[in-house]
Each structure stands twice: as structure tokens, then as C-alpha cells.
Amino acid sequence: MQTRTLLWLKNTATSVFTEKYIQRLFLSKTSSLSDMSLRQGHSSGQDLDEDVVTGIVCQELDLQDGQMKEVEVEGQKVLLVRTQGQYSAVGTKCSHYGAPLVKGALIGDRVRCPFHGACFNVKTGDIEDYPGLDCLPSYKVKVEDGMVYVSINKKSMSLTKRVREMNGRVPGVSHTTLLIGGGPASLVCAETLRQNHYEGRVIMATKDTLPPYDKPKISKAMNLESNDILLRQTEFFQQHDIELWTQKEAVFVNTEENTVKFSDGTLQHYDKLLISTGCRARPLSCTGSHLDGVKVLQSYEDAKEIHQSCVGHKAVISGASFIGMEVAAYLSDKATSVAMVGNTAYPFQRSLGPEIGKMTMQMMEESNVKFYMNDQIEEIRGENGKVKDVVLKSGTVLEADVVVAGIGVIPNTEFLKGSQVEVNSRNAVVIDKFMRTNIPDVFGAGDVTAFPLTIRGDQRVNIGHWQLAHAHGRVAALNMLQNQTMIDSVPFFWTMLLGKSVRYAGYGEGYTEIIFKGKVEDRKFLAFYIKDDMVVAAASMTFDPAVARIAEMMSCGQVITKAHAQSDNLSWLQM
């Protein structure tokens, strides 16, 4: 192959490709074509551009449709993809946490991140599902004489992500969109408005002290500096004319006059309103819950406080929830003791099932976390106003310096009383597939909402996933701009415990059976959740990119049956 390619290059060489240079390429230690980088174009007669580097990355027949590989141009890694006979090239790292997309799931024109489910169009690099805010850089690809060339502008050589172009506010345009809440739903909504040429005023009001930040991190790494978790720097908001109001809590919405009143007494008019206030941690209500040392994890400040108060002290976690388990895992090597109290036999029993719950419990026990399951805190006893110990319903007494509640959340909707905005029996804002409430020009997004889920036949659900909040924000913005768009994102979430991650896609509520591939006890498995002979959700550990692929199949409307899950042959997953 090398000889044929060398002859071709010799026969077509111009002054740019001297025979001496070609010989040096092939006689170097790196003989792979993917490692060759040709700085000044190639022999096709292509115009030379000093700002562009071009590299031969493979032969045309090296990839088949539906395949992708990492290649290099001048040391820059590139994800090369072939779909429908055409080559395209984009960045290699997910814009969320930098996961290698080559290990992800490629279906059609989309590649889905193997870790957290973000989706990117492989032709444009644009982000099409979340989490994450930015797109991938995309590169020019040319196929000629059986060889594949990728060209990269030198100015973008080191870039791993791309911010979509946005406009700013146009002077004199008074139209105002007010976003209540400082999470990803509000942020993505604001950015989507600017990306789609909205010229009015965009205001994001949050009761938090910080600009929008990466909230899932604060239960997994509780001692981070605030600047390390910001989703955007302050300059970003200024650059794109997004007014960010922190420590600004909404207390009343007047939907007849289109105004919002804030806790500082100020009043703001809106033309479009987004309610994305999220949920707050449910506090303990038992005797002694007022004592110093009883904590909830709601904010960045809470995380720092829990870290500082637990290091070298005894911690009790109430509630074997995802938040509770992540906090326990984080504290396992920092507190002198960590006790987990849960009201089921195993953690995650209702959502992931007893087998996975038992496995995670054993994993945590190996790191000295003690479990008190099928139990609950009945009383917290104190001394001099501080927590001293905890009495369980079973009568067990646990020594404690700090008690952390992980017993669920409450939607932040009290400020909507009297506004006529519809909330359901659980106080979640009721919205349709276009993110619209029952009140014109008022939209909802994120954890605070109950919305129709496409993969469940539009069953209205309340799902507190980071990924879905992003998607809601985008759909809300597009519909505010009269670009009719329905929410059809597949729920995707993950949890991280002691370096091991469980990934989950779909919506498993009401499942009647779990079918496993691999062994849960070996901590390498894929679980299918079955309802009415269909796979409605999947979870995995050390089985990537199975869950990402299943999420993408669900997103494409593909039906995954119980027979698929039962089959010993998983070739349908294209693993």
C-alpha cells in the first residue's frame, strides 16, 4: 500500500511536494498516513493558504459508512466520520466534560457522548442535545484520488469547542424577555435567543449569589472554588447583552399586567416570561432538625460548608438518594465516620432496582460507609445547641457532628400563588410540549415543571435531570421566537460514586422486570428496564457506550423490545 501511495504522490507532485519531502514522510518513524501533516496544501492544485494546514489522514476506503476514527493534522486531534458515503470532521472532545467522542455512539449524522449523553451533528459540529453549552469545531474535508484530506485554520488549531455566534441587544428595542432562575434552563434559553437574532432585552434573575454554575459537581466534589464551576464567566453575559441579576428572588407574578415583583421590592415588566426556578432540597422535619450541624445541600455555599464541617468529624446522611449517596462517597475519606440512613432495603431501589442498589451499597461499605437501611431518623439530639447524636426509628443511636439531608426536593413555585399559572398537585408548573404554560407568553422549563414525555406517549412527568433542563431552555426560547419546536429529548442522567459511574437513559417508572447483561456484582453490566414487553430505560456501569446508543435509538424513535434485551447477541447495539 505504501509503495502504491508513494508512486501516486511522486506522479502528481508539484513544487509543493518534492520527492525528497515525500521520501522523508515515508521513511520517518511514523509510517501511518494518519500521522502525516502537509503544511502547504496538496497536489490537486488547491490554492495555498498560509492560514490553513492540510493533512492526509487516511485513504478513502479506510472507513465504511457509520464508522469514525481519531486522526491527527499537525498534532491536532480530529474526529473523522463517514456517513452516507461522505466524510466529515469535527472536534474529538465533548464540550461538556471533554469525553472522547470516538468512544461514543454514532447513529446517522449524530454522535452521542458515551459519558453524559450530549449529541453533536457530525457535519456541522453543532450541539443538538445536552448537557453542555458549546458546539464542536468543524473542519474542511476533501476526498481526492482515493485520499482523504482535512484542513484546519491555524487560528483554531488548539480549540476543542466552539461558541455559537450570537447577536446583542439593538438600541431602541424595548421588547423584554425575563428569565426567572439561574440554572441551565435559563442560561440555554438566553443563549438560544441571542443565537437566533433576538434583539430585545434579556434579563436573567436568580436568587443565587453566583452566575449559573455546574450544580451536579457540588455533590461530587464539594470543595471546589466557585470560579471552577461557573458555566460562563461574567464577561460572557456582558458581551452578549444578557443582564444577570444575582441575589434577586421573585416573590410574585402578575400575569394580567405582565410584571414580576422581587424580594427587594422592585417590579419588572416582561413581554415573555420563563419560569425556571428549579427545586430546593427538602429539609428534615424531625425533632432537633433546627440544631447547628443539620445541613441541606442546595447551593455552592452549602457544599463548602458541609465539606468544612465534616472533615475530621462524624457525619450522618439521611436519605439514600443520588445526592445523599454522592455526598456519602465524597465524605468517605474525609469524615471520621459516615453513616447512611435510608428507608428502603437498598439505595436507589425504586429507580435502579435492588440488584444495582445492593452493589453500590457494598461498594460504599468497602470505603467505610455504614448503612442503616429500612430505617429513618426519628430525632436529632443536641448539646449546647449543636448536634450530638441521632436516634433512629429502630432505636439505634448514631453519634453525629453533622447531619445532611438527602430526602428529596420541593419545586420553587410559591411565588406563583395568585398568578393563575397552573401547577399540579405536587406544585410543579404544568407545561405543554412547546414549554408553554396555560398563560400566554409565560413559559416553563427545567426541574420545576411537569411536561409531556415523547418516549412515554406524552405522559406528563416531572424529571429533575441536568440534561433535560438544558433541552427545555432551548425549546422555550425557540417557541418564544415563534419557531414552533417540540421537546423530544430522551432523559439521560448519571451518578458518580468512588470513581465508578452509573449511566441511565429513558424513563423506567412502572417497570416490571429488569434484564441484565454482564454481572452486577462484577460492577460491569447493562440493565434493561422492561414494561409492556418494551425496553423503557437502560442503566450501565463500565459498559460504554451502550446507554448512549440506547438513548440515541430511542431519540430516533426505534422500538427496543424485550426480545432484544433477552438476546445473547447484542449486535443490534453495534458495540
GILIN-V953267 format. One record per residue. RES is the residue in three letters. SS is DSSP state (A for helix, B for strand, O for the rest). Layout:
res: [RES:RES]
ss: [SS:SS]
This chain:
res: [MET:GLN:THR:ARG:THR:LEU:LEU:TRP:LEU:LYS:ASN:THR:ALA:THR:SER:VAL:PHE:THR:GLU:LYS:TYR:ILE:GLN:ARG:LEU:PHE:LEU:SER:LYS:THR:SER:SER:LEU:SER:ASP:MET:SER:LEU:ARG:GLN:GLY:HIS:SER:SER:GLY:GLN:ASP:LEU:ASP:GLU:ASP:VAL:VAL:THR:GLY:ILE:VAL:CYS:GLN:GLU:LEU:ASP:LEU:GLN:ASP:GLY:GLN:MET:LYS:GLU:VAL:GLU:VAL:GLU:GLY:GLN:LYS:VAL:LEU:LEU:VAL:ARG:THR:GLN:GLY:GLN:TYR:SER:ALA:VAL:GLY:THR:LYS:CYS:SER:HIS:TYR:GLY:ALA:PRO:LEU:VAL:LYS:GLY:ALA:LEU:ILE:GLY:ASP:ARG:VAL:ARG:CYS:PRO:PHE:HIS:GLY:ALA:CYS:PHE:ASN:VAL:LYS:THR:GLY:ASP:ILE:GLU:ASP:TYR:PRO:GLY:LEU:ASP:CYS:LEU:PRO:SER:TYR:LYS:VAL:LYS:VAL:GLU:ASP:GLY:MET:VAL:TYR:VAL:SER:ILE:ASN:LYS:LYS:SER:MET:SER:LEU:THR:LYS:ARG:VAL:ARG:GLU:MET:ASN:GLY:ARG:VAL:PRO:GLY:VAL:SER:HIS:THR:THR:LEU:LEU:ILE:GLY:GLY:GLY:PRO:ALA:SER:LEU:VAL:CYS:ALA:GLU:THR:LEU:ARG:GLN:ASN:HIS:TYR:GLU:GLY:ARG:VAL:ILE:MET:ALA:THR:LYS:ASP:THR:LEU:PRO:PRO:TYR:ASP:LYS:PRO:LYS:ILE:SER:LYS:ALA:MET:ASN:LEU:GLU:SER:ASN:ASP:ILE:LEU:LEU:ARG:GLN:THR:GLU:PHE:PHE:GLN:GLN:HIS:ASP:ILE:GLU:LEU:TRP:THR:GLN:LYS:GLU:ALA:VAL:PHE:VAL:ASN:THR:GLU:GLU:ASN:THR:VAL:LYS:PHE:SER:ASP:GLY:THR:LEU:GLN:HIS:TYR:ASP:LYS:LEU:LEU:ILE:SER:THR:GLY:CYS:ARG:ALA:ARG:PRO:LEU:SER:CYS:THR:GLY:SER:HIS:LEU:ASP:GLY:VAL:LYS:VAL:LEU:GLN:SER:TYR:GLU:ASP:ALA:LYS:GLU:ILE:HIS:GLN:SER:CYS:VAL:GLY:HIS:LYS:ALA:VAL:ILE:SER:GLY:ALA:SER:PHE:ILE:GLY:MET:GLU:VAL:ALA:ALA:TYR:LEU:SER:ASP:LYS:ALA:THR:SER:VAL:ALA:MET:VAL:GLY:ASN:THR:ALA:TYR:PRO:PHE:GLN:ARG:SER:LEU:GLY:PRO:GLU:ILE:GLY:LYS:MET:THR:MET:GLN:MET:MET:GLU:GLU:SER:ASN:VAL:LYS:PHE:TYR:MET:ASN:ASP:GLN:ILE:GLU:GLU:ILE:ARG:GLY:GLU:ASN:GLY:LYS:VAL:LYS:ASP:VAL:VAL:LEU:LYS:SER:GLY:THR:VAL:LEU:GLU:ALA:ASP:VAL:VAL:VAL:ALA:GLY:ILE:GLY:VAL:ILE:PRO:ASN:THR:GLU:PHE:LEU:LYS:GLY:SER:GLN:VAL:GLU:VAL:ASN:SER:ARG:ASN:ALA:VAL:VAL:ILE:ASP:LYS:PHE:MET:ARG:THR:ASN:ILE:PRO:ASP:VAL:PHE:GLY:ALA:GLY:ASP:VAL:THR:ALA:PHE:PRO:LEU:THR:ILE:ARG:GLY:ASP:GLN:ARG:VAL:ASN:ILE:GLY:HIS:TRP:GLN:LEU:ALA:HIS:ALA:HIS:GLY:ARG:VAL:ALA:ALA:LEU:ASN:MET:LEU:GLN:ASN:GLN:THR:MET:ILE:ASP:SER:VAL:PRO:PHE:PHE:TRP:THR:MET:LEU:LEU:GLY:LYS:SER:VAL:ARG:TYR:ALA:GLY:TYR:GLY:GLU:GLY:TYR:THR:GLU:ILE:ILE:PHE:LYS:GLY:LYS:VAL:GLU:ASP:ARG:LYS:PHE:LEU:ALA:PHE:TYR:ILE:LYS:ASP:ASP:MET:VAL:VAL:ALA:ALA:ALA:SER:MET:THR:PHE:ASP:PRO:ALA:VAL:ALA:ARG:ILE:ALA:GLU:MET:MET:SER:CYS:GLY:GLN:VAL:ILE:THR:LYS:ALA:HIS:ALA:GLN:SER:ASP:ASN:LEU:SER:TRP:LEU:GLN:MET]
ss: [O:A:A:A:A:A:A:A:A:A:A:A:O:O:O:O:O:O:A:A:A:A:A:A:A:A:A:O:O:O:O:O:A:A:A:O:O:B:O:O:O:O:O:O:O:O:O:O:O:O:O:B:B:B:B:B:B:B:B:A:A:A:O:O:O:O:B:B:B:B:B:B:B:O:O:B:B:B:B:B:B:B:B:O:O:B:B:B:B:B:O:O:B:O:O:O:O:O:O:B:A:A:A:O:B:B:B:O:O:B:B:B:O:O:O:O:O:O:B:B:B:O:O:O:O:O:B:B:B:O:O:O:O:O:B:O:O:B:B:B:B:B:B:B:O:O:B:B:B:B:B:B:B:A:A:A:O:O:O:O:O:B:O:O:O:O:O:O:O:O:O:O:O:O:O:B:B:B:B:B:O:O:O:A:A:A:A:A:A:A:A:A:A:A:A:O:O:O:O:O:B:B:B:B:B:O:O:O:O:O:O:O:B:O:A:A:A:A:A:O:O:O:O:O:O:A:A:A:O:B:O:O:O:A:A:A:A:A:A:O:O:B:B:B:B:O:O:O:O:B:B:B:B:B:O:O:O:O:B:B:B:B:O:O:O:O:B:B:B:O:O:B:B:B:B:O:O:O:B:B:B:O:O:O:O:O:B:O:O:O:O:B:O:B:B:B:O:O:O:A:A:A:A:A:A:A:A:A:A:A:O:O:O:B:B:B:B:B:O:O:O:A:A:A:A:A:A:A:A:A:A:O:O:O:O:O:B:B:B:B:B:O:O:O:O:O:O:O:A:A:A:A:O:A:A:A:A:A:A:A:A:A:A:A:A:O:O:O:B:B:B:B:O:O:O:O:B:B:B:B:B:B:B:O:O:B:B:B:B:B:B:B:O:O:O:O:B:B:B:O:O:B:B:B:B:O:O:O:B:B:B:O:O:A:A:A:O:O:O:O:O:O:B:O:O:O:O:O:B:B:O:O:O:O:O:B:O:O:O:O:O:B:B:B:O:A:A:A:B:B:B:B:B:A:A:A:O:O:B:B:B:O:O:O:O:A:A:A:A:A:A:A:A:A:A:A:A:A:A:A:O:O:O:O:O:O:O:O:O:O:O:B:B:B:B:B:B:O:O:B:B:B:B:B:B:B:O:O:O:O:O:O:B:B:B:B:B:B:B:A:A:A:O:B:B:B:B:B:B:B:B:O:O:B:B:B:B:B:B:B:B:O:O:O:O:A:A:A:A:A:A:A:A:A:A:O:O:O:O:O:B:A:A:A:A:A:O:O:O:O:A:A:A:O:O]
